[in-house]
Amino acid sequence: MESSSVYRCALITGASSGLGAEFARQLAPLCDVVILTARRIELLQELAVELSEASPDINIHCLQADLTVSEDIEALFSSIESLTLTPDLLINNAGMGDYGEFSSSDWPKVNAMMQLNMVALTHLTRHYLPAMIINGAGDIINVSSLASILPIPDFAVYAATKAYVTSFSEALRIELRDHGINVLALCPGPVHTGFGHVAQRGAHRNVTPGGESVYVSAQQVVAEGIRALRRGKARHYPGRRIAMTAVVISLLPVAALRLVMGRRPRRRLSL
């Protein structure tokens, strides 16, 4: 009997919590095998139990890896190869931020952010893309951000890394047009996950214009992302307010955008 699943094997990075865990929950019924990877193995194992109870027919593998470390990425490739698995769905979700003025930033954290948000995402895509091309099938979701179309003071490096993700996704999509492979840049605005806690410095938190009204749930972000991927969209901004904001931003001239971002609420940090 043939499988009715949409994907043979999905690889989800940053799957221990937040959007990654939600991707696992919503994609599990569509997959034969789900590979979960993150730094916190105990959280992956708890999620695996939850997924197995909800979808008893899927196979779930939990692989610990710190994707800011190149050796861990290579070890992840080896572990997946030893399982004789080749992902035909790649969810590049793992990411981190840093809120505060660049001049007072901690370089190891900034470097780790660039390694995770850009280098690891690119490395994983490069590793698994050839097999997708050979098989003539496969999908990729690169989790970017609304920040990718904005130069955001106090989020300067984070926004720049997400600009890379969105641009990379758009270009890759064009390259793969004739191979039957979809690439989606998923660009959410504010979402209540563990991201904000990791991004903040001490007691200083990001000030979000619009407050709670602009937040979108992780469940909605993932549901809209999967639907956008299945529809072959190139880019998607989850939530009506965020989608409208993206349209307005795209229409603003650079001078106006600079003026708006210059007046964005900030909390300056001392050196």
Secondary structure, DSSP 8 states (H G I E B T S, - for coil): -----SEEEEEEESTTSHHHHHHHHHHGGGEEEEEEEES-HHHHHHHHHHHHHH-TTSEEEEEE--TTSHHHHHHHHHHHHHTT---SEEEE-------S-GGG--HHHHHHHHIIIIIIHHHHHHHHHHHHHHHT-EEEEEE--GGGGS--TT-HHHHHHHHHHHHHHHHHHHHTGGGTEEEEEE------STHHHHH-BTTB----TTGGGG---HHHHHHHHHHHHHTT-SEE--SHHHHHHHHHHHHS-HHHHHHHHHTS-------
